[in-house]
Amino acid sequence: SIRFSGYIDAMSYRWSPPNGAESLVAVSCVDRLKSFGAGAVLRSVVEEEHDSASPACYFPMGEPETAGWADDSSGQNVVRRMIPAHYGTGGTLGWGAGTGPGTDGLPALIFTPVDASNGYVLRGTSTTPINSATIGAYLVSTDFTLSCFVATSTNSRRIVALVDSLGSYFELAVSGTGKLTGKAAIPLESLEASVSSSATVADGQTHHVALVLTYGTATARIYVDGVSAGTFSTTGVFEGPLAPWFTTIEAGESVRLFAGTMSHVAAYASALTATQVADLAAAGLTGFTPERSDERIARLAKWAGVDAAWLALDVGASTSLGHADSTGQDPLTMMQAVAATEDGVLFCSGNGLPTFHARSRRFNAAVAATFTASDIEPSLNLTYDDQHLVNEVTATGVDTGTVTLTRPDSAAAEGGWYRRSYQSLTTSASELESVATAILARKSRSTMRATGVTFDLLTASDGVRDAALALDVSSRFKVTGLPASAPVSTLDVFAEGFEESISTAAWGLSVSVSPASDSVVWVLGDSELSVLGSTTRLGY
């Protein structure tokens, strides 16, 4: 089996005197989880989700009130900033004065024109087309996506547009009846095509709006709050073997000045999928509430630049995870919080894949291997103490309030209260109560437990060696035939981690373990697992 797959972290060299005839190299390695930890500080969920879709330019518009323009945060240097342009007289730009989608922790920009022709637009221009890609030695035009968050109550205004050097454009606008309109137009030739949504966007509420052009099929689609709101054909307007070149991104227009709050303006040199657009909207509107535990871990991995193909994730049992602010956090810490909510395990397997085990994996798990006392090192230590004892638990979720459950019988038997606080990401009050109940069911009595089991693989039989090396995190195994003086005759445990030591004189494997009895759950009608309370507990 593969014992470790990772990356070299450091190498050091030294030579023996006097002539360096002998040299030693010390190599230290890390697994893939390091990419989720040190140095990987996240921004808000909205910013991370936008960045993960690789925008050509992206303007969060969260600048403070002293700002004079909006900076690009994509790092692509296609359009570096959007600069105010004033038309007519009066009107203001309120930097840092508005509230955006609410899950980003950032202010937003407020456009306050006097009317449709007196006020400000924001405009960013590039010498390289926004919708372009380099193929070989050639720059070619591409499909594109345009999106942002807005809140407005004013009709007949442009929201945002991509514009070429001759004034042709694709835009998102508010129609005369307050609907979202997507339009393609070549004013010099009086050509245009458009579609409007049935949903109203000029209602003062925050909405995510998007326009996606797939040039190969001459199809443009608009979205409101992540939901497709209409399509139109660009045939007869923009035709030819290549899509038009757009070098300017513009918020508002000189005769249709946007009025309202705007944030997270982004342009992509690709046609985002419906799922990607829905995720952009959900990032701001709900913070991905609710979300399943494995989906949250995969999302955090995506933000850290790790593809889903490099993950091994169980389908989570916790399906109601709420919004968790990622600003200033590292992905690994956030993943560990998800695993704690799931009551699962997050680790890196021997083959190098970041791996997530849901709590259900261990429910009534089959025994992977059985060893005898003579197969293991005699250093086995069984301890009976109150280290893991809990008889009062206070659990807090996301917008669920706090639940406190107690076991007075345990307090009386164990000589006092052993309190624990539990922080969960769930938005489900019933799941939160189930978690607290499960903690008390497992931990309200002092228990006998082993901290580890050690194998001498150098002297072990082939069968024992192969069985020990086949163990993985969450493998259930037993050790039978313990001495008569031992408090139990059989050890029934799960493997939690491994430490392997190999030298010229020894080969040892130490396995950290936890009691398997914690994961024996009630099954209706089962002859052995239907007695609740004595040999089983309720799963959740």
SULMO-V969910 format. One record per pair of residues at least 6 apart in sequence whose ideal C-beta (glycine too) atoms are under 8 Angstrom apart, sorted by the first residue. I is the first residue (numbers start at 1). J is the second residue. Records with the same first field share a line. If there is no record, write none. Layout:
I: J  J
This chain:
1: 350  469  470
2: 350  351  352
3: 350  500
4: 29  31  350  352
5: 31  350  351  352
6: 29  30  31  32  348  352
7: 29  30  31  32  34
8: 27  28  29
9: 28  29  30  34
10: 27  28
11: 25  26  27  28
12: 25  26
13: 23  24  25  26
14: 23  24  26
15: 22  23  24
16: 22  23  24
31: 348  352
32: 306  310  348  352  353  354
33: 332  347  348  354
35: 304  305  306
36: 300  301  304  306  330  331  332  335  354
37: 330  331  332  333
38: 330
40: 304  330  331  332
41: 328  329  330
42: 48  303  326  327  328  329  330  331  334
43: 51  326  327
44: 103  104  105  106  325  326  327
45: 103  104  283  287  288  323  324  325  326
46: 60  100  101  103  104  106  264  283  284
47: 60  73  104  264
48: 283  303  326
49: 279  280  283  299  303
50: 58  60  264  266  280  283
51: 58  73  74  303
52: 302  303
53: 268  272  276  280
54: 268  270
55: 74  76  266  267  268
56: 74  76  78  79  130  131  144  267  268  269
57: 72  74  76  78  79  124  126  130  249  266  267
58: 72  73  74  264  265  266  267
59: 70  71  72  73  82  124  264  265  266
60: 73  104  106  263  264
61: 70  100  108  109  262  263  264  265
62: 96  100  104  106  107  108  263
63: 69  70  71  95  96  107  109
64: 95  96  107
65: 94  95  96  97
66: 95  96
67: 95  96
68: 83  84  95
69: 81  82  83  84  122
70: 81  82  109  122  124  265
71: 80  81
72: 78  79  80  81  82  124
74: 266
78: 126  128  130
79: 124  125  126  130  249  267
80: 124
81: 124
82: 122  123  124  249  251  265
83: 122  123  124
84: 93  120  121  122
85: 120  121  122  123
86: 119  120
87: 117  118  119  120  121  254  257
88: 114  117  118  119
89: 114  118
90: 113  114  118  119
91: 111  112  113  114  118  119  120  257
92: 110  112  119  120
93: 109  110  111  112  120  122
94: 109  110  111  112
95: 107  109
96: 107  109
97: 107  108  109  110
98: 107  108  109  110  151  261  262  263
99: 107  108  206  261
100: 106  107  108  149  206  261  263  264  284
101: 149  206  208  263  264  283  284  285
102: 206  284
103: 283  284  285  286  287  323  325
104: 263  264  284
105: 325  327
106: 263
108: 149  261  262  263
109: 122  261  262  263
110: 260  261
111: 119  120  251  252  257  258  259  260  261  262
112: 119  259
113: 119  120  252  257  258  259
115: 257
116: 156  157  255  256  257
117: 254  255  257
118: 257
119: 252  257  259
120: 252  257
121: 250  251  252  253  254  257  258
122: 250  251  252
123: 248  249  250  251
124: 248  249  250
125: 247  248
126: 247  248
127: 247
128: 139  247
129: 139  141  245  246  247
130: 144  162  246  247  249  267  269
131: 141  142  143  144  162  243  244  245  246  267  269
132: 139  140  141  142  245  269
133: 139  140  142  269
134: 140
140: 242
141: 215  242  243  244  245
142: 215  243  269  270
143: 212  213  214  215  216  243  269  270  271
144: 162  170  212  213  243  246  267  268  269  270  271
145: 210  211  212  213  266  267  268  270  271  272  277
146: 160  161  162  170  172  210  211  212  249  266  267  268
147: 208  209  210  211  223  264  265  266  268  272  277  280
148: 159  160  172  208  209  251  262  263  264  265  266
149: 206  207  208  209  262  263  264  284
150: 159  201  206  207  209  258  260  261  262  263
151: 204  205  206  207  260  261
152: 159  174  201  202  204  258  259  260  261
153: 202  203  204  259  260
154: 174  202  258  259  260
155: 174  175  176  177  178  202
156: 173  174  175  176  256
157: 173  174  252  253  256  257  258  259
158: 171  172  173  174  250  251  252  253  256  257  258
159: 171  172  173  174  209  251  252  258  262
160: 171  172  249  250  251  262  265
161: 169  170  171  172  173  249  250  253
162: 169  170  171  246  248  249  250  267
163: 169  246  247  248  249  250
164: 244  245  246  247  248
165: 245  247
166: 186  188
167: 187  188
168: 185  186  187  188  238  244
169: 183  184  185  246
170: 182  183  184  211  213  220  246
171: 181  182  183  185  211  253
172: 180  181  182  209  210  211  222
173: 180  181  182  183  256
174: 180  181  201  202
175: 181  196
177: 196  200
178: 200  201  202  203
179: 196  197  198  199  200  201  202
180: 196  197  199  201  207  209  222  224  229
181: 194  195  196  197  222
182: 194  195  196  211  220  221  222  230  232
183: 192  193  194
184: 192  193  194  213  220  232  234  237  238
185: 191  192  193  194  237
186: 192  237  238
191: 236  237
192: 237
193: 220  232  233  234  235  236  237
194: 232
195: 220  222  230  231  232
196: 230
197: 222  224  229  230
198: 229  230
199: 224  225  227  229
201: 207  209  224
206: 261  284  285
207: 224  225
208: 223  224  225  226  280  281  284  285
209: 222  223  224
210: 222  223  272  277  280  281
211: 220  221  222  223
212: 220  221  222  223  271  272  277
213: 219  220  234  243  271
214: 220  221  271
215: 234  238  242  243
218: 233  234  235  238  239
219: 231  232  233  234
220: 231  232  233  234
221: 228  230  231
222: 228  229  230  231
223: 229  274  277  278  281
225: 281  285
226: 277  278  279  280  281  282  285
227: 278
228: 274
238: 244
249: 265  267
251: 258  262  265
252: 258
264: 284
266: 280
272: 280
279: 288
282: 288
286: 323
287: 322  323  324  325
288: 296  299  321  323
289: 321  322  323  398  427
290: 319  320  321  322  427
291: 299  319  321
292: 315  316  318  319  321
293: 316  317  318  319  321  338  339  341  342  344  356  358
294: 313  314  315  316  356  358
295: 316
296: 321  338  425
297: 311  313  335  338  339  346  356
298: 308  311  313
300: 326  331  334  335  338
301: 308  310  311  331  335  354
302: 308
303: 326  331
304: 331
306: 354
310: 352  353  354
311: 353  354  355  356
312: 349  353  354  355  356
313: 355  356
314: 344  356  357  358  360  361
315: 358
316: 342  344  356  358
317: 342  358  359  360  540
318: 341  342  425  426  431
320: 426  427  428  431
321: 338  341  398  425  426  427
322: 397  398  399  425  426  427
323: 398
324: 334  337  398  425
326: 334
335: 346  356
336: 346
337: 423  425
338: 346  425
339: 345  346  356
340: 423  424
341: 424  425  426
342: 356  358  359
343: 359  435  438
344: 356  357  358  359  361
345: 356  357  473  474  496
346: 354  355  356  357
347: 354  355  473  497
348: 354  355
349: 355  472  473
350: 472
355: 473
357: 473  474
359: 519  539
360: 539
361: 474
362: 474  476  494  516  519
363: 519  521  539
364: 519  520  521  523  529
365: 474  476  494  516  519
366: 476
367: 476  477  478  492
368: 470  471  475  476  477
369: 467  468  470  471  475  477  478
370: 477  478  479  480
371: 464  467  468  477  478  479  480
372: 479  480  481
373: 380  479  480  481  482  483
374: 481
375: 455  460  461  464  479
376: 453  454  455  479
377: 454  455  456  508
379: 454
380: 450  453  454  479  482  491
381: 450  451  452
382: 448  449  450  486  487  488  491
383: 448  449  450  451
384: 446  447  448  487
385: 446
386: 414  418  446
388: 443  447  449
389: 410  414  418  443  444  445  446
390: 418  419  420  439  440  443  444
391: 406  407  408  410  411  414  417  418  440  443  444
392: 404  405  406  407  411  417  418  419  420
393: 404  405  406  419  420  421  422  436  439  440
394: 402  403  404  419  420  421  422  436
395: 402  403  404  405  421  422  423  424  432  433  435  436  439
396: 402  421  422  423  424  432
397: 424  425  426  427  428  429  431  432
398: 424  425  426  427
399: 427
400: 426  427  428  429  432
401: 429
403: 429  432  433  436
404: 436
405: 433  436  437  440
406: 417  440
407: 440  444
409: 444
410: 418  440  444  445
411: 417  418
413: 445
414: 445  446
420: 439
422: 435  436  439
424: 431  432  435
426: 432  435
431: 540
434: 538  540
435: 540
437: 538  540
438: 537  538  539  540
441: 537  538
442: 518  537
447: 515
448: 487  488
449: 514  515
450: 491  493  513
451: 512  513
452: 510  511  512  513
453: 479  491  493  510  511  513
454: 508  509  510  511
455: 464  465  468  508  509  510  511
456: 506  507  508
457: 465  468  469  507  508  509
458: 506  507  508
460: 468
468: 509  511
469: 509
471: 477  495  498  511
472: 495
473: 495  496  497
474: 494  495
475: 494  495
476: 492  493  494  495  516
477: 493  495
478: 490  491  492  493
479: 490  491  493
480: 489  490  491
481: 489  490
482: 488  489  490  491
491: 513
492: 515  516  517
493: 513  514  515  516
494: 513  514  515  516  519
495: 511  512  513
496: 511  512  513  514
497: 511  512
498: 509  510  511  512
499: 509  510  512
500: 507  508  509  510
501: 507  508  509  510
520: 529  535  536  537
521: 529  536  537  538  539
522: 529  530  531  532  536  537  538  539
523: 529  530  536
524: 530
528: 535
529: 535  536
530: 536
532: 538
